[in-house]
Amino acid sequence: MTTATGTPPAPDPDPDPDAVSGPVSKGTPKPRARTLERRESVLRAAMSVFGQRGYNKGALVDVAEQAGMTHAGVLHHFGSKEGLLVAMLQYRDGEEAAGIPGRAQTEGPAFLGHMLDTVTENTGRPGVVQTYAVLAAESVTEGHPAQGYFRDRFTTLRDKLAGVLAEVTGRDASEPDVRDDATALVALMDGLQVQWLLDPGAVDMPRIVEKVMDELIDRLRTGQPAPPFPRPVD
């Protein structure tokens, strides 16, 4: 086949005999091991570039360079910069991403222990934590391609935590106190990550999260409100 000018078409960028042409979508045949390795290297590179520079300033050419392929090769696998960003976030959260299998998800009361384990693991991977913190903050800006992803993630996490807290305390997941505590735990973890990134030696994330989690669970179980604290007098 030739182009309109009579010259042969350019070869496919970063050819891979196992690759499925174009980004992965539902109904696309499952890519083989070599293709998955190349995509995973791109996702790891994207975590590094977007984590250091943010999404808007992070260039695909830099992602490609770190992954050892061309800019066109990255687009061949993920379709667009926006597609790469969403796949990278899914990959970070252990979900299936671009054909790369996800991790098994923890359900029920064991999810609380999983959260504490994740906080501990995060202290050993500052680059991953930085990527999340930068992109979560950026996502509140108008038109950011990850805004929907983070909104859905927070909604799902709040609902899941409310269900787990209700299960371990004998409460109902729809109660305002239960839902407030679920929201507070999510806010605690995200806020601590920012403080820890800025001053790791001053912030013990695992200890603080466990302390607050135990306190919230105890108050939900007993129904005892927090003790009153002084307020300024008008």
Buried (B, 14 or more C-beta within 10 A) or exposed (E): EEEEEEEEEEEEBBEBEEBBEEBBEEEEEEBBEEBBBBBBBBBBBBBBBBBBEBBEEBEBEBBBBBBEBBBEBBBBBBBEBEBBBBBBBBBBBBBEBBBBEEEEEBEEEEBBEBBBEBBBEBBEEBEBBBBBBBBBBBBEEEEBBBBEBBEEBBEEBBEBBBBBBBBBBEBEBEBEBBBEBBBBBBEBBBEBBBEBBEEEEEBBBBEBBBEBBEEBBEBBEEEEEEEEEEEEEE
